[in-house]
């Protein structure tokens, strides 16, 4: 089956390529949620159930579940091998299961809050500043991703970053500017270590969940001394941008308060 039609999952529409890349990203998403984290055996039991659910939904063989990471990788590989013979309904069900499961992982010691100090949306870099914007299912209204190879899927609808991290890097000599690294929402006043995959955000009526770290690419290299953007990689510290999936649309404005919490 040569899949050409979009795959709809709730309010989100995945192009055929978006759907394929999203399922292929399962091992990466697992690694991002587990990065530098400790999770309880209860949640790991739920993770094994998730792997079994995904395998069943996709008609893939169930791998051994003693080690969840390799099991997720095996299921993703199996789905990829059967991709052309798997119908859109099954693929949509797998993606829906992903975004029921991953937002249940994170537990914060305390709820936190931040302030929106920048909104940015446009084509190219730096992204143009806005005082207010509409958050749509695909991200900030008016935002355009120059490349779809790594960005632009529904779970990458919003890119968030820390104004405090930006200020620190600027003070260290990097020629950064707001919007320069592609962030849509710039936040201030929160310990950025709390902004991990799995946390939930509320900005007025808008709801979103952080889905993954944003891997730095060469497009943002000019904003770093020496042209090396790897300082923003999550494996090098607490400076990474993060992606978020929109769960409820609405308006946002500079000055809004952002609540950061978990549903656990």
N, C-alpha and C positions, 0 to 999 in steps of 0.2 A: 504494500500500500504506500503510495507516494503522497505523504501528507503535505497539502498546500494550504488548507484552510486554517484560520486562527483557532486557538483553543481558548474557550471562555471558562474562567474559574471565578464564580461569584461576579463581582463588578469589574474584574480585571481581564483584559484581553491579551493573550500571548500570541504573537505571530508564530508560525511553524518553527522558525529558528529560535525564537525566545523560549518556546516550550522545550525544544531539544537541549538548548544550553542550560536551562534551569534544572532539568533532571540530571544532566551531566555534572552540574555543580553540587550535587548532593554530598559527595565526600568533602568538598571544600567548605560547604556550609557547616557540616558537622565539625570540621577542624576549627573553624572560626568560633563556633559556640563553645567549644571545649578549651580554646586557647587560654592558658594561664588561669584555669578555673578548676575548682573542685566541686563535684556534684555528688549527691547522695545516691545510694544504691536503689532507693525507690525510683528516682528519676531514670537511672540506668535500666531498671526493669521496664519502665515505660518506653525507653528507647528501643529495647529489644522487641516490644510489641509493635512499635512503629515500623521497624524493619520488616517484620512479618506481614504487617498490613500492606506495605508498599509492594512487597513481593507478590502477595495475593492479588492486589489490584491490577498489577501489570502482567500477571500470568507468568512470573519469573520463578525460577527455582529458589527455595528457601535455603540460604547458606547457614553454616554453623553460627550460633548467636553468642558464643562465649566471649568474643571480642567484637564489640559493636562497630568500631571503625572499619576494619576489614570487611565486615558483613555489609555495611552500607556501600562500600566500594564495589563489592561483588554484585549486589543488586543493581547498582547504577550501570555497571558494565553489561549485565544481562539485559537490561532494558535497552541499552544502546544497540546491542547486537540484534535485538528483535524490533528495532524502531519502526522500520517500514511495514511491519506486519501487525503493529499494535494500533488499535483505533484511537481516535481523538478522545472518546469518552474515557477510556482507561488512562490515557495520559493526563487528562484533566483531573481525574480522581487522585492520581499520584501527586500532582502539584497541590491540590486542595489538602491532602493529608500532610504534606510538608509544612504548610503554613498553619495547620492546626497544631502540629507537634512542636516546631522550633520555638514559638513564642511562649511555651510553658516552662522553659528551662531555667531562666535566670531568676535568682532571688537576691534582692538587695537587703543589706542590713537596715537601711533607713530609706524612706522615700526622699527624693531630692527634687530641686527645682533649678531652673536656669532662666535666662532672659534672652529673647531674640534681639540681637544687636545688628544683624545684617540679613537681608534677603537678596538673592541674586539669581537672575534667569536671563539667558540669551543664548545665541549660538557663539561658540568660540570662547577664548579666554583672554582677559578676565571676564567673567560673567557680569552683566550690567546690574547696578544696584537698584533696588526697589524699596519703597516705603511700605507697601502692602501688596499682597498677591493672593490669588486663589490657589489653594491646594486641590488639585484634581487627582483622579486615580492614577494618572501617569506622571504626576509630580507638579512642580510649580507651573502655572499657566505661563506660556511664552518661552519655556526653557526648551532648548534643542541640543541633543547630544551629537557632536560631530562624528563620533565613531560608535557603531553598534556592536563592534566585536567584543567589547568588555563591559559595556554600560547599557542602560536603557530598558532593562527588563522590569516588569512590575515590582519586583522586590528590590529594585535599585531606583525607585521613583524619586526619592529624596536623598541628597547627599548633605550630611551635617558635619560641622566642624567647630572647633573651639576657638573663640576670639583670644582666650588666654594663651593657648598654644601658639597661635599666630603671632601674638605680641612677643612671646618669648623667642621664637625663631627669628623674628625681625630684629630684635635686640642683639641676636647673635650674628647678624650680618647678612641674613638672607633677604633678597629683594622681593619679599612677599607683599601682596596687596589683597584686600578683601575681594573675594570672588576669583582670585587668581588660580586657586587649585580646584576650581569647579564646584565648590560648595554652594548649595542652594540656601541653607539656613546656617547662620553663624550664631553660636550661643556663647554666653558669658556667665560666669558665676557658679559653675559646677565643676567638681573634681572630675576630670575627663576619664579617669579610670572607671567611672560608673557607666560610661556610654559604651556598653558591650552588646554584642548580638544577643537578643532575647529580651531586652528591656523595652517597656512600653512608654509612649509619649502622648501627652495631651496638650494641645495648644488651642485653647478655647474649645470650639466644636470639633476641631481636627483630632483624629486619633491615628497613630502610626506605631509600628513596631520596628525596632532596629534588627536588621536581618544579617548583616555581614560587615566586615571591615572593607574599606575601599582600598584596593591595591594601587599604589602609585604607578603612573605610566609616564612615558617620555614627554607627553604633551605639557606637563607641569614643570619640566626640568628648568626652563628659563627663570623660574621664580626661586631657584636655590643656588647658593654660592657653589661654584664648581659644577653646576648642572646635574647634581645628584639628588633626585627626589626621594630616595629610599629612606630618608629620615622619617617619612610618614608611614612606613610599613609597620604594622602592628607588632611584628616580631622584634622591632628595635626600640620599643618604648610605648608610652601612652600618648602619642601624637596623631594617631591614625584618624582619618575621616571615617564615617560610617554611613552605610546605606539604610534606608527604611522603606518599608511597605506601607502604603496608605490604607488605613482601615475605615476612615470616615473623612469625607472631604469638607472644605469650608475655607473661610478667609483667615489669613495670618497677617500680622503687621509688626514692624519694628517696635520693640517695647513690650510685646506680649510675654507673659510668663509661660514657661514650659514645665509641666509636671512630668517627672521621670519616676516610673514605678514598675512593679511587676504584678502579674495576676496570680502569683503563687501565694 
